[in-house]
């Protein structure tokens, strides 16, 4: 099942992803964008154990 986000958030995400792709350090920029919408790698799960 897909996860749905509101249209405004989706549009902002697309804009941020486009800017990240143009950044000199696009990997870091992309990680920041994804973190901004609470998308993190499983390796970070331990950092949030008290919030689960």
Residue pairs with C-beta under 8 A, 6 or more apart in sequence:
5 13
5 37
9 37
13 33
13 37
16 33
16 36
17 30
17 33
19 29
19 33
20 26
20 29
20 30
20 32
20 33
21 29
21 30
23 29
34 40
45 52
